[in-house]
């Protein structure tokens, strides 16, 4: 069964914020690193700029994620304009365990092919081996560990984090 991927919109914001809140609770409950005081303004900017997407399943938002075509603060010299960057991936708790991330990866891979991009890139918490192994299971390769700077160029919830950078080669 195919799951559609489409832009989120202002009407989705209450659901999006609820999904972020549920994600934080889940991560805290299981002892995983979590977003503290996630930046709602950054999420609203993603929605307004058509950089946030949703995967809909059974009439519900199953996953939201944001994209960027440059991520110089985190990827620095490695950002050569040949990648799509996935950010702020949040799964609806009702859909956990269904590996719907594959829908995002399929969409991102096709998007790369259409735009002539080589890679799908993302980052996640360096001190969460479970999530790193999860993404490796989809073919992502660890590139490096990196500590984000405390800069206004990043949303507040992405500052001063120890991250694992991951890459999936499309071509």
N, C-alpha and C positions, 0 to 999 in steps of 0.2 A: 504494500500500500504506500503510495506517495504522500508525503506531507508537504503542504505548500509553505514556502518561505516568502514573506512579504514585509514591507516596511511597517514598523509600529507607527502609531499616531497618538495625538493628544488624548483621545478617548481611552487609550490603553494605559495611561500613566498610573492610575490607581492600582491596576493589576500588576504593572511592572514594579512599582514600589513595594507592593505586597510580596511579590516573588523575591525581591532583594531582602526584605525583612525575614521571610521564611528561610532563605539561604543562610543568612547570618545566624539564625537560631539553630539550624541544622549543623553548621560548622562548629559553633560553640559547643553544642551538645556532644559532638563526636571528638572534640579536642583538636580540631583542625584550625589552621590560621583562618582569619576572617577579615572582611572589610569592616573597619571601625569607622563609623560616621560616613558612610558612603555619600558621595557628592551627588545629590539629587539634581543640582543645576547642570552638572556634566551629562547626566542621563537625559535631561530635558533638551540640552543642546544637541545631543545625538539624534533624538527624535525629530527635532525641528530641521536639522541638516540632512535628514534621510540617511543617517549612518547607523541607525539601529533597526534590527530585523527581528521577526518573530517566526517561530515554527508553530503551526496550528495543528492540533490533533484532537479528534473527537469534539471539535467546536471550541476548544480551549487553547489558550497560549501555553504551549508545552515548554518552550525555551525562548529566551531573548538573548541577543548578542549584538555587539557593535563592531563596526569595521572601520579601518583607516587604511590609507594608501601610503602613509609615511609614519614612522615612529622613531624619529631621530633621538629623542631623549633617552629611550630605553635601548634601542638597537644601534645607536651612534653611527660609527663608520660602516657598519654592516647594512645600513639602510641605503640601498642603491636604487630605489624606485622600481624594483622588480617583484614586489611582494604585496599581498594583502595581509593585514594584521587583524586578528580577532581579539576582541576585548569584552570584558564584562559579560561573560557567558553565565546565565542563570537558568537553572532547570526548575520547572514547577514540581513540587514534591510528589504530586500525583503521577508524574512520569519518570521518576528516578528509577534507575536500573534497566531502562528500556533501550539504552545506548542510542538515543536519538541524536547524539552528537554527530553520528554518521550523516544525518541529514544536512547539518551545517557544513561538514567537510565536503560532501558531494557538491553542495551549492557553491562553496568557496573555490573548489577545484575547477568547476565549470566556469565560474566568474573569472578565475585566473586565465583560463584558456581563451575566453572571449576578449580579455584585455591584454593578452600577451605577457602575463606575469608568470614568474617562475616558481614562487613559493607561497604557501600559507604559513604565516608565523603567528605565534602567540607566546604569552608568558603566563606562568602560574607560580604559586608559592614554592620556593626552593625547599622549604622544610615540610612539604607534604608529599612524601614518596608515593602515596596511594594515587593521588591525582596525576602525578608525573607518569606513573606506570599506566594509568588509564589512557592518557594521550599517546604514549608510546605504542599502546595496543592498536591505535589507529594509523600507525606509521610515522608519527612524529619522532624526530631525532633531537636529543638534547644538544644545544649549541654552547651555552655557557651559563654560569650563575652570575647574577648581577644585582647589586644593591642600588635601588633607585635614589636619585637625589631628592632633596627637599626643595622643589622648585614649583613655582606657580604654573609652569608649563604642563604639569601633571595634575589630574584631579586629586583632591586632598587624600582620598582613600588609596591612591597609588604612590604616595610619597614615603620614602624611607622603608622600602620593602626589600626583602631578600627574595629575588625571583630566579626561576629557572626559565631560560629562553629556549623555545622549541620551534622546530621548523619541519614542514612537510613539503617535499619537492614534488611539484606538479609535472615539470618537464625534466 
